[in-house]
Amino acid sequence: MKTISTKADETLAEIVVTALDIAMAEGIAQVSFGKVAKRLGMSKSGVFCRAGSLHSLQRAVLDEYDRRFLSDVVAPTRAAPRGLPALEEHVRKLALRASGAAMGASCLYIAGAFDGAALDAALHQRLQHGLARWRGLLGQLVQDAVELGQLPPDTNCDQLIFEIHSLVVGMAHDARFLRDESIGQRMVLACRRLLASYTQTPVTLQ
């Protein structure tokens, strides 16, 4: 027989996952006890008792998003050989998340950048930090490629990071708003062409 605490933990997990689904479809600012309760067939007070404040629920949603991103994108990236192979794997995993079963789901940090007016200061700062962490990882991947001679030594790393990030933002837009099923492939092709403009070394992204 399941203990009360186990049942409560499972219910809280369902609440967080449901809130994450709402956040990825509509934005973190659109998460509410009412929407979660309606999807789960619970009362708003029931969601509140288990999740605490709305801020606590939003933080839990971002924690779960981070956990999935680490598992789905960061871990495979770090497992790949340093330099361009790791950068290529990173792009592939990002593209995969924007297509298939995840069609229309957005990056919470990118989407949150456009919800600034609807976010409190603490959540806005959390989103900024999350985006900065990802940009930091991207910067390390680019720098590794330069150090290994896979990109020219005079590569403007900040510019390349900006350009890759711009492609990711465009991919997130078309996946969520246009429901473009080919957006993952388009992202990979665009990044391949971008990297080819920095070096004569053949770059294969599949």
C-alpha positions in Angstrom: 0.0 0.0 0.0 1.3 3.4 -0.9 2.0 5.8 2.0 0.3 9.1 2.2 3.6 10.9 1.6 4.2 8.8 -1.6 0.8 9.7 -2.9 1.3 13.3 -2.1 4.7 13.3 -3.9 3.1 11.6 -7.0 0.3 14.2 -7.0 2.8 17.0 -6.8 4.9 15.5 -9.6 1.7 15.4 -11.8 1.0 19.0 -11.0 4.5 20.1 -11.9 4.5 18.1 -15.2 1.1 19.5 -16.1 2.2 23.0 -15.3 5.3 22.4 -17.5 3.1 21.3 -20.4 1.1 24.6 -20.1 4.3 26.6 -19.8 5.9 25.1 -22.9 2.7 25.7 -24.9 1.7 29.1 -23.6 4.7 30.5 -21.6 5.7 30.4 -18.0 3.6 33.5 -17.2 0.4 31.7 -18.3 0.7 28.9 -15.6 -2.1 29.2 -13.1 -3.7 27.0 -10.4 -6.9 27.2 -12.3 -5.5 25.8 -15.6 -3.6 23.0 -13.8 -6.6 22.1 -11.7 -8.8 21.9 -14.8 -6.5 19.6 -16.6 -6.0 17.3 -13.6 -9.7 17.3 -12.5 -8.7 18.8 -9.1 -9.8 21.9 -7.2 -7.6 25.0 -7.2 -7.3 24.7 -3.5 -6.0 21.1 -3.9 -3.3 22.3 -6.3 -2.4 25.2 -4.0 -2.1 22.9 -0.9 0.3 20.6 -2.7 2.3 23.2 -4.8 2.4 26.1 -2.4 2.5 29.6 -3.9 2.4 30.2 -7.7 6.0 31.3 -7.5 6.9 28.0 -5.9 5.1 26.2 -8.7 6.8 28.3 -11.4 10.2 27.5 -9.9 9.4 23.8 -9.8 8.4 24.0 -13.4 11.8 25.6 -14.4 13.6 23.0 -12.2 11.9 20.2 -14.1 12.6 21.9 -17.4 16.3 22.2 -16.5 16.4 18.5 -15.5 15.0 17.5 -18.9 17.3 19.8 -20.8 20.3 18.5 -19.0 19.3 14.9 -19.8 18.1 15.5 -23.4 20.6 18.1 -24.6 23.5 18.8 -22.3 24.5 15.2 -21.5 24.7 14.0 -25.1 26.6 17.2 -25.9 29.2 16.5 -23.2 29.4 12.8 -24.3 30.4 13.8 -27.8 34.1 14.5 -28.8 35.2 18.1 -28.0 34.9 20.8 -30.6 32.8 20.7 -33.7 31.4 17.2 -33.0 30.0 18.4 -29.7 28.7 21.6 -31.2 27.0 19.6 -34.0 25.5 17.2 -31.5 24.2 20.1 -29.5 22.5 21.6 -32.5 21.0 18.2 -33.4 19.5 17.7 -29.9 18.1 21.3 -29.9 16.5 20.6 -33.4 15.0 17.3 -32.2 13.3 19.0 -29.3 11.6 21.5 -31.7 10.2 18.8 -33.9 8.3 15.5 -33.6 6.4 14.9 -30.4 7.6 18.2 -29.0 6.1 20.1 -31.9 5.0 23.6 -30.8 6.8 23.3 -27.4 9.0 26.3 -26.7 12.2 26.9 -24.8 11.0 28.4 -21.6 13.9 30.8 -21.3 13.6 32.1 -24.9 9.8 32.5 -24.5 10.2 34.1 -21.1 12.3 36.8 -22.7 9.2 38.1 -24.4 7.0 37.8 -21.3 9.1 40.3 -19.2 6.2 42.6 -18.3 4.2 39.6 -17.0 6.9 38.2 -14.8 7.9 39.2 -11.3 11.5 40.3 -10.7 12.7 37.0 -9.1 11.3 34.8 -12.0 12.7 37.2 -14.6 16.1 36.9 -13.0 15.8 33.1 -12.9 15.1 33.1 -16.6 18.0 35.4 -17.3 20.4 33.2 -15.4 19.1 30.1 -17.2 19.7 31.7 -20.6 23.1 32.9 -19.5 24.0 29.3 -18.5 23.0 28.0 -21.9 24.9 30.8 -23.7 27.9 29.9 -21.6 27.8 26.3 -22.7 27.5 27.4 -26.3 30.5 29.7 -25.8 32.5 26.8 -24.4 31.7 24.6 -27.4 32.7 27.3 -29.8 35.9 28.0 -27.9 36.8 24.3 -27.8 36.5 24.2 -31.6 38.9 27.2 -31.9 41.4 25.7 -29.5 41.4 22.4 -31.4 41.9 24.2 -34.7 38.6 23.2 -36.1 37.6 26.9 -36.4 40.1 29.7 -37.4 42.1 31.2 -34.5 40.7 34.7 -35.4 37.1 33.5 -35.0 34.9 36.1 -33.4 33.4 33.8 -30.8 30.9 36.3 -29.5 29.5 36.9 -33.0 29.2 33.2 -33.7 27.4 32.6 -30.4 25.0 35.4 -31.3 24.3 34.0 -34.7 23.7 30.4 -33.4 21.5 31.8 -30.7 19.5 33.8 -33.3 18.9 30.6 -35.3 17.6 28.9 -32.1 15.2 31.8 -31.4 14.0 31.6 -35.0 13.5 27.8 -34.7 11.6 28.3 -31.4 9.3 30.8 -33.1 8.5 28.7 -36.1 8.0 25.5 -34.0 5.6 27.2 -31.6 3.7 29.6 -33.8 3.9 28.3 -37.3 4.0 24.6 -36.4 6.6 24.0 -39.1 7.3 20.3 -39.0 10.5 20.8 -41.0 12.0 23.4 -38.6 14.4 20.9 -37.1 16.0 20.1 -40.5 16.0 23.8 -41.4 17.8 24.7 -38.2 20.5 22.0 -38.8 21.0 23.2 -42.4 21.2 26.8 -41.4 23.8 26.0 -38.7 25.8 23.9 -41.1 25.9 26.8 -43.6 26.8 29.2 -40.8 29.7 27.2 -39.6 30.9 26.7 -43.2 31.1 30.4 -43.5 33.7 30.5 -40.7 35.9 27.7 -42.0 36.7 25.7 -45.1 36.6 22.5 -43.1 33.6 20.4 -44.2 30.9 20.4 -41.5 28.3 17.6 -41.6 25.1 18.0 -39.6 22.5 15.4 -40.0 
